[in-house]
Amino acid sequence: MPFQIIRDDITHVWADVIVNTANPDPVYGAGTDQAIYLAAGEELLLKEREKIGVLEPGAAAITPGFALPARYVIHTVGPVWEGGDKGEKDILASCYQNCLELAKAKNCQSIAFPLISSGVYGFPKDVALDIALREIANFLEEEEMQVTLVVFDRKSFEISKTLVEDVAQYIDEKYVEEAHDYYGSYSSGSFYGDDAAMSPEAERRREEARRRAERRRREAEWYQKEAASSGSRPKEAAGLEPRPDSSRPANMAKPTAAQRPAEKKPLESAKAKKRPSFISSLFEKKEEREEFEGLMIQVGKTFQEKLFELIDDRGLTDAEVYKRANLDRKLFSKIRCNPHYKPGKRTALALAVALELNLDETVDLLGRAEMALSPSSRFDLILEYCIEHEIYDIFEINALLFSYEQPLLGA
């Protein structure tokens, strides 16, 4: 995917370039800065850094990566937090902008960032994350590059506490609601012993179960009737067990022609009754059968057909959609060109977010790929929360998923 968040040591990340939160002077300090120098080769990297000289806050410069997995190191000086009224946010935004442009100038295909200024420089972690996500998103709207935000540990990563609390409450409420629906009485009372009526969802499930049981009963009756009319056992009538050619013992003499029962001639009358088909026997009313047969004829649009219909309806280009969905261009091309390609659930949900579908539309699109949202999955509930609250920024959603240790949206 074009953007991802991982928990790792940035000196271990394989990328064309990694970003170092550098000291303004050509020396290195503690933390990430020190780790990068030691991993690259202290003397070699420091010698290159001295050629650059003093760096102003927000500026960026590039050196070789030496012993690092990365080809290059971009050094940028983040701002020290002084309350937020001295241009710190603009300076931090410049760090990301200058690093990304420098990587682009070097034809880099991938870049890995730490969360700049969120450590010893005291920048509030949630504010630092918001700025990082915004600047990376702005860059990826126009450019193709793999961007990774590397978080060393959970303490280094923080999103809006209000959002986290809202999502946590939403998940808890959904769990309680699902438990109520599942354990609720099939009469009128609930699992908790009150006299409340069943929820609409529970009523729907009970009705579906009743209808399935009724159809199985009709199916069994049909097999019994077939067995009675053909003289075979029920399994034979159903085609599940072959009927023996003869039940005559091996030592019994064959019957003569006179002893054989007369063969029944087929009815030639135009008014002869036709045996009802298996499908017809499952439905009590003619209207039910016609409705079922109509559904079989009018099969709905496939996932791909519906997806591209929605894209056209919204007047979006393919590039706009796959960038909003945090998808690789090659993957989206497969979906576009291969009508039989079956996307993964995260890909399908990413596309629903990119198209800003409401919850009903999302459920419909997933259903066309034979998928569904599960009320017992945290991942699904977080996505459901975001869609219901019209949070369609894929970067914000992925940050929220990461904070709950869930897989990210995208390829």
N, C-alpha and C positions, 0 to 999 in steps of 0.2 A: 504494500500500500504506500502511497506517496508520503503519508505522515504516520508516525507511530510513537508511542511512549513506552520506554522500557526501563526496567530497574537493573542497573549494571554499573560497573566501573568504566568510565569513559575511555580509559587507556586500553581497554580490552575490545572496544567496538571496532569492527571492520567497516570502514567508510573511506571515501576519497579524502575527506578532511574532517578533523575534529576541531572544536572551538575551545580555546583556553581563556579562562577569566584571568587576565594578566594584570601584573603590577604596572603602574604607569612608567616606572623606570626599568631599565634593562637588568632586572634582577628577578628572582622568583621568591615567592613567599610560602605560605602553608596551604593546606587543602588541595584542591584540584590543580592549582598552579604547580605546586611541588610534585604531585604525582605524575603530571605530564612530563616535566623535565627529567625526572628519574627514569621513567619508562622509555623516553626517547633517547636518552644519553645526555647526561647533564652538561658536559663540556661542549658537545657539538651544538646542542640547541641554544645554549646560552651565548655562544659565539655568534650565531645567526641573529639572535635577539638583540645583541649589542649593535649590530649593523643598522637596525631599525631606529634605535634611540628612544627618546621619550614619546609615549603615546598619550594623547588627550582622551578624557572620558568620552565614550561613544565611538572612538576611532577603531580601526581594525587593520592589521598587517599580517602577512603570511610568510611562513618558513617551511622548510622540508620537515617531514615527520620522523626521519631517521629510523630508529628501532621500533617505532610505533606501528601498529597494523595500518594506520592511516598514512596516506602519501604526504599530506600537508597538515600543518597546524596553523589555524588562524587565531591570532592573539587580539583580544579586545578588552578594553578597560570599562568595566561597568561602574555605575554611579553608587556612591555611598548614600544611604537613605538618611535624609535630614528632616523628615516630616512630610515630604511630598510637595512642598510649595517652592522648591528651588530648581524646578525643571528636571527632577530625577526621572520621571516617567518618559519624557521625551528623549533623554540621554539613553535610557535603557532600550527604547524602541530603535534608536540609531545603531546600537550595538548589533541587533539582529539584522537590520536592513543592510548595514555595511558588510557584515559577515556573509550574508546570502549573495550579495552582488559580487563580492570578491571570489566566492566559490564559483559563481556563474562565469566570471571572467577567466577562470582557470579551467573551464569546461568540466567541472566536477559533476558527477552524477549523484553523489550522496554526501550528506553532511550531518554531523552529530553535535548537538548542543547540550551543555549543562544548563541548569536553570540559573542564568546569570544574575549575580548580585544578591541571591537569596540566602547566602551563607554569612560570612563574617561582615559583609557590607550592610547587613541588616534590612534589606528590602523585604517588605511583607510578602510572604510566599504566595498568597492568593493573588495579590496585585501583580507580582512578577510573572506568575503563570498566565494571567489574563493578557498581559502585554506580549509574552512569547507566542501564545496561540494566535493572537490577532495578527502579528507581523508575519508569522509563518503562513497563515491562511492567505493574507494579502499577496504574498510572494507566489504561492502555489496557484493562485487564480490565473496567473499569466505564464508561469514557468513550469517545466517538468524537472523535478529533482526529488530524490528520496531524502526526507528530512526526519531525523530522529531526535526526540527529546529524551535525554538520559538522566534518570533519577537514581541517585546512589542509594537512598533508603527512603522509607515512608515519611520520616521526619522532614525530608527535603521537599515534600510535595503536599500542597494544601490548596483546596478549592473553597469556594464560598461556603461558609458554615451553614448559612440559611438554606442553600440548595441541598446540601447533604442531609440536613435535618428533614426537609420536606420530602426528599426521596425515601429516607428511612421510614418516615411515617406512612407514606404511600404504600411501601412494600408490606409493612406490618398490617395495615388495613386490608390489603388484598389477601394476605395469608388468612386473616380472620374470616373474611368474606367467603373465601374458598372452603374453609373448614365448615362454616355454617351451611353452605350449599351441599357439601359432600355428606355431612353427618345428619342433616336435617331429616325429620320424620317424613315418611311417604304418605302420611295422612294429613294432618293439619298443623300439629305442634312442631316445634323445632327440637334440635338436639339438646338445647338447654332447658327444655321442659315448659316453654311458654306456649301460648296459643296462636302465635303469629303464623301467617300463611307462608307457604314455601316461596322462595324467590322465583322470578320468572325463569332463570337459568336452570334451577333445580326442577321446576315443572317441565321444562323442555326436555331435560334428560330423562325424566320418568316417562314422558310420553313416547320418546324414541325407543326406550327399552320395552314398553308395552307393545308398540307396533312391531318391533323385531320378533318378540315372542309370538305375536299373533301370526306373523308370516311363517315362522317355523312350524306353528301348529297346522296352518293350511298346507304347507309343503308336505308334512307327514301324512295328512289326510289324502292328499293327491297320490302319494306313493301307495297308500293302502288301497285306494280305488283302482289304481293301475294293476296292482297285484291281484285283486279280486277278478278283474275283467280278463286278465291274461292267464290266470291260473298259476302265476309265479309268486315267489316270495317277495316281500317289499324291497329287499336289496336288489333282486333281479330286475324289478320294475324300474328301479332308479338307475339301472345300468352299472351298479357297483359290484355285482357278482355275476359271473356267467351262469346261465341256466343249463343243467345237464342235458345231453341229447336224449337220454332215456333213463327212467328209474327202474327198468326191468332188470331183475337179477340175471347174472351172466349165464346160468344153467337153464333158464326158462326158454322154451321154444318160441320162435317168432310167430306172431299171430298170422293166420291166413288172411287172404284178401276179404273173405266173407266175415271174418271175425273183427276186422278193423272197422272202427267207427266211420260213418260217412263223413267225408270232408265237407266243411261248411263253405258254401259258395259266397263270394263277396256280394254285398247288396248292390244292386244296380239302380235302385230307386233314386231319383233326384232329391227326394225328401229324406234320404238317409242322414241320420244324425252324425255330425262330426265330433270326434273326441276333442275336448277342450285342451288347448295348449297349456304347458306348465305355467307360463307367464300369466295367462288369463286366469288360471285357477287361484293365483295369489291375491287377486283383487276382487273385493265383493261387488264393487260398482264399476260399470263400464267407464265412467268418467275417470276413476282412479287409474285404470289400465291405460286409457288414452293419454292421461297426464304423464304417466311413466314413459310410455313410448315416445312422447313428444320430447321429453328430457333427453332420451337416448339419441334422438335425431339432432337436436339442437345443442350439441356440446359447446360449452363456452369457449372463449378465447384462451389461448395458452398464455403462460407467463410472459413470453417475449412479445406476443401480439398486444397484450394489455399494456405492457411496459412502454412500448413505442407509441401506442395510441395516447397514453398519458403524456409522454414527452411532447408529442405533436400538439396536443390540446393546450399545453402550457407554453408553447412557442419557444422551447429550449433547444439548444444545440447539444450534440453528443458530448462535446468537450465540457460544456457547463455542467452537464449531469454527472459525468464520471469524476470531475474535480470536486463537485459538491458532495459526492458519495465517497470520496477518499479512495477511489478505485484506480488501478493501473489502466492506462489506455489500451494495452494489449488485451487485458481481460474483458474490457467493455467491447472491444472489437469482436471477441469470441461470441459474446452474448448477441451482438448485432448480426453476425454472419451465420451463426449456427442455430437454426430453429430448434434443435434437439438438445442444446446445451442446458444443463440443469444447474442453476446457481446454488451456492451454499446459503445458509440462512442469514449469516452476517452480511453477505453481499446483497441479498434481497432486501434486508432491512435498511442497509445503507442507501439503496436506490429509493426506497420509500421515503427516507429522510430527505434525500436530495430533491425529490419531487414535492416535498412538503405535504404528503398525504395525511388526511385525518385518520383516526383509528379504524373506522369502518373500511376505508379505502385500503389501508395497510393490510388488514385482515383478508380482504378480498384478493389483493395481489399475492400475498403469501399462499393463500389457498390454491391459487393457480399453479403454484410450484409444489403442491402437496405438503405445505408447511402450516404451522399454526403458532400462535403465541401461547405459552404455557403459564398459568397462574402460579406454578410452583418453581419457576426459574427466575432468579434475581436478574439475570441478563434481560430476559423478556420484560420483566416488570419495570426495569429502569427505562427501557425503550418505550414502553407503554406510557410511563409518566411523562417522558420528554414529548411524545407526540400529543398527548392530551393537553400539555401546557405549551404547545407550539414552540418547543425548543428544537430548532432544525439546524443549528450550527454543529457540523460533524466534529469539529475540534473540541467544542465544549462537551459534547456527548461522550467523546472518547476519553476526555479528562475525567468525567464523572464515572465512566466504566472502569477506568484504571484505578480510581480511588476505592472502588468496591472489589478490586482484584478480579475483574471480569475481562473477557477477550474484547478487543476493540473492533469497531465497525470498519469494514473495508475488505480488501482481498485477503 
